Structure formats: structure tokens, C-alpha cells
Amino acid sequence: MKDEQLENAVITLHIQKGWPIRRVSRELGISRERVRRWLVSNSVLRDTTPAGEITLKKKRPSKLDPYKDFIAGLLEKYSDITGQRVYEHLKQKGFDGEITIVRDYLKSIRNVVSKTPVRMVETDPGRRAAHDWSDYNISFTLSGKTEQLRRWLTDVNDVRIHGTTKKRPIDMYIEEHPFLQPLPANHFDTSLVTHKVVNQESCIYWEGYPVCRTREVHV
């Protein structure tokens, strides 16, 4: 996030949302001294600029306004929750806007660090397998049923447009299905334990092959 965007986020969260300096510092990943310096600078600028030279912008209401406190609560509980998951929570609360404004708002209040480009390897259908896993135990308490995650995969994940491929996962599965091979008769030996450092795409290289994983799951 550029300094100007970060400064605007500080002022918005502190003045408009009433967040204390400590919370602004924690959420944006910057020092409290830097937050204070920007707030003081902004206050001095407003106090020393003639009223006639100040152009006030009329703030347009946003569909997100009634839900911003709820979003703040989600970010406090799950600091790295995805925009898609926040959007799903908002839909359950009655939000009828698009996911784009949710992602834009999250970017404006989060400390976005520039990423080093990663060379992704794309293969033909049936030439590479992907395996996702999670180290978290998930308890489903809303319905008391154990097929809740499968329903989410079927009704939400598989039919939405993927951000990278711009296709629905279910359509890509249909395209790839004829190339899939049967599973081996015996289970793979997974007894080997090793430690790897993942990149920002949550991928590692194992024996020359890229392996991608899902870091965590919020349900």
C-alpha cells in the first residue's frame, strides 16, 4: 500500500470509525508513532488551511457502511481471512452488493505488502495433481451434520468464477476428467517428515515439481 493510501486509511479508521491508535497500528502493521504523526499532520493541515481553499468531497454512501463494524470483528478474529470468506459472511447478513467493493475495502484497511513474482508452472490436463490439506480441526455446530463442507464445495466453490483461471472449477473438472488416471492400488507412503518454506502462492518445490497447498480453512 502506498504511503498516501495508508495515510488515508489511518485517518478514516481513527476519525470516521473511532478506532484507537493502538488498534489502527495493529491492523495496518505500522508503528503507533507513525499513526500519531499522520494524525497530527492532518489536524494541523485542516486547522491552518483557509476555509475557502478547502474543497470538501461529498462522501457517497456505500452498501458496506452498515457492515463495517462486523467486518472489523471478523478481521480481529481472523486477521488473514480472505475477501471471499468475508463476502460469504456478509451475504448471510443480508448484504446484496458485489464482492468487488468488499475486496477494495479490505485492501484499503489492510497493510498490503508487495509480492515477489512467482513463476507458475501450467501443464496439460491430467499431467499434474494438486493436494490440499489443513492442520485445523473444524467443528460444525450450526446444523449438527458432517456433510456441511461438501455442500459448500458443491454449491459455492465449484460454481463460482475462479479469480485466476476465470472459469468455474466444475467446468475445468469436466474438461480434465477424461485425462485422469485411476488411483494406485496401494496407499502412498506418507511417513517421511520434512520442513519446507512456502512462497506467497503457498507452493513448495519437491524433487523439482511444484506442490501447492492450502494454508488454512475458515468455515
MIKOLDO-89005 format. One record per residue (C-alpha): residue in three letters; y, x, z. Coordinates in pm, whole numbers, padded with zeros to 5 digits, always signed. Example, Ala and Ser with C-alpha at 12.3 -4.5 7.8 and 13.67 -1.06 7.14 Angstrom:
# residues 2
ALA-00450+01230+00780
SER-00106+01367+00714
//
This chain:
# residues 219
MET+00000+00000+00000
LYS+00343+00135-00094
ASP+00597+00201+00182
GLU+00818-00085+00063
GLN+00527-00332+00071
LEU+00417-00200+00408
GLU+00768-00234+00550
ASN+00792-00590+00422
ALA+00456-00668+00583
VAL+00580-00525+00916
ILE+00895-00737+00908
THR+00705-01050+00803
LEU+00440-01020+01072
HIS+00683-00930+01352
ILE+00979-01157+01274
GLN+00823-01455+01098
LYS+00482-01458+01265
GLY+00598-01329+01602
TRP+00330-01059+01626
PRO+00396-00792+01891
ILE+00448-00435+01776
ARG+00110-00326+01913
ARG-00075-00585+01704
VAL+00126-00508+01389
SER+00048-00139+01437
ARG-00321-00204+01480
GLU-00358-00445+01189
LEU-00168-00230+00938
GLY-00305+00103+01061
ILE+00032+00267+01127
SER+00193+00406+01442
ARG+00396+00186+01676
GLU+00686+00429+01642
ARG+00690+00375+01266
VAL+00685-00002+01319
ARG+00981+00022+01563
ARG+01175+00246+01324
TRP+01144-00004+01040
LEU+01233-00296+01263
VAL+01542-00116+01395
SER+01644-00012+01043
ASN+01607-00368+00921
SER+01808-00504+01212
VAL+02091-00254+01156
LEU+02096-00330+00783
ARG+02131-00702+00847
ASP+02397-00652+01114
THR+02617-00415+00908
THR+02599-00580+00566
PRO+02884-00825+00490
ALA+02755-01177+00461
GLY+02896-01210+00112
GLU+02682-00921-00012
ILE+02356-01058+00117
THR+02153-01257-00131
LEU+01921-01486+00056
LYS+01600-01575-00118
LYS+01470-01922-00060
LYS+01120-01890+00073
ARG+00879-02105-00121
PRO+00621-02285+00091
SER+00265-02168+00045
LYS-00057-02361+00077
LEU-00168-02081+00308
ASP+00110-02135+00563
PRO-00088-02380+00783
TYR-00386-02143+00785
LYS-00224-01805+00856
ASP-00294-01818+01229
PHE-00656-01898+01151
ILE-00673-01603+00910
ALA-00524-01375+01176
GLY-00800-01484+01413
LEU-01065-01403+01153
LEU-00918-01057+01096
GLU-00913-00987+01467
LYS-01279-01078+01496
TYR-01394-00928+01164
SER-01149-00656+01063
ASP-01315-00588+00726
ILE-01413-00942+00633
THR-01398-00997+00258
GLY-01150-01218+00080
GLN-01437-01432-00049
ARG-01563-01499+00303
VAL-01212-01582+00427
TYR-01175-01822+00135
GLU-01503-01993+00224
HIS-01387-02040+00584
LEU-01058-02186+00461
LYS-01236-02430+00229
GLN-01427-02560+00529
LYS-01091-02616+00700
GLY-00961-02823+00408
PHE-00775-02555+00209
ASP-00751-02664-00157
GLY-00581-02357-00307
GLU-00730-02081-00521
ILE-00891-01762-00395
THR-00621-01555-00570
ILE-00348-01637-00318
VAL-00591-01565-00033
ARG-00665-01219-00170
ASP-00296-01150-00237
TYR-00205-01249+00119
LEU-00479-01030+00266
LYS-00355-00735+00061
SER-00002-00788+00192
ILE-00108-00765+00558
ARG-00382-00507+00531
ASN-00347-00132+00502
VAL-00492-00069+00158
VAL-00586+00296+00106
SER-00603+00432-00248
LYS-00956+00493-00367
THR-01103+00789-00548
PRO-01252+00671-00878
VAL-01630+00647-00876
ARG-01836+00686-01192
MET-02063+00384-01211
VAL-02390+00401-01400
GLU-02479+00097-01609
THR-02828+00053-01751
ASP-03005-00190-01981
PRO-03173-00497-01826
GLY-03492-00410-01639
ARG-03412-00037-01614
ARG-03275-00026-01262
ALA-03345-00210-00938
ALA-03098-00287-00660
HIS-03192-00348-00298
ASP-02952-00480-00036
TRP-03014-00475+00336
SER-02830-00527+00662
ASP-02860-00382+01011
TYR-02742-00707+01169
ASN-02943-00985+01325
ILE-02796-01318+01217
SER-02841-01628+01428
PHE-02797-01963+01255
THR-02677-02208+01517
LEU-02495-02476+01320
SER-02795-02658+01179
GLY-03084-02504+01368
LYS-03253-02431+01032
THR-03375-02099+00893
GLU-03303-02167+00509
GLN-02917-02156+00551
LEU-02874-01813+00386
ARG-03093-01913+00092
ARG-02882-02225+00041
TRP-02565-02014+00040
LEU-02717-01782-00220
THR-02819-02076-00440
ASP-02513-02297-00404
VAL-02235-02037-00371
ASN-02322-01679-00455
ASP-02538-01732-00764
VAL-02299-01973-00938
ARG-01960-01807-00881
ILE-01800-01565-01128
HIS-01865-01207-01022
GLY-01548-01001-00987
THR-01684-00701-01182
THR-01915-00847-01444
LYS-01709-01166-01497
LYS-02040-01353-01521
ARG-02238-01576-01288
PRO-02525-01389-01116
ILE-02766-01670-01210
ASP-02679-01625-01579
MET-02733-01250-01557
TYR-03068-01311-01386
ILE-03179-01536-01671
GLU-03076-01265-01918
GLU-03263-00993-01728
HIS-03572-01192-01632
PRO-03779-01114-01947
PHE-03741-00740-01875
LEU-03853-00750-01512
GLN-04182-00584-01418
PRO-04437-00709-01165
LEU-04422-00568-00813
PRO-04673-00294-00726
ALA-04996-00398-00558
ASN-04918-00183-00252
HIS-04600-00172-00046
PHE-04363+00122-00085
ASP-04378+00388+00185
THR-04052+00343+00376
SER-04138+00570+00669
LEU-03903+00850+00558
VAL-03580+00856+00759
THR-03275+01038+00622
HIS-02898+01019+00662
LYS-02662+00981+00368
VAL-02286+00937+00332
VAL-02191+00637+00119
ASN-01887+00626-00106
GLN-01631+00347-00118
GLU-01856+00149-00351
SER-02126+00157-00079
CYS-02352+00371-00300
ILE-02551+00691-00248
TYR-02743+00917-00485
TRP-03113+00960-00414
GLU-03310+01209-00625
GLY-03049+01178-00897
TYR-03040+00798-00902
PRO-02753+00580-00773
VAL-02854+00345-00495
CYS-02617+00071-00381
ARG-02635-00111-00053
THR-02459-00398+00124
ARG-02282-00263+00430
GLU-02280-00580+00634
VAL-02308-00955+00614
HIS-02073-01210+00774
VAL-02213-01560+00788
//
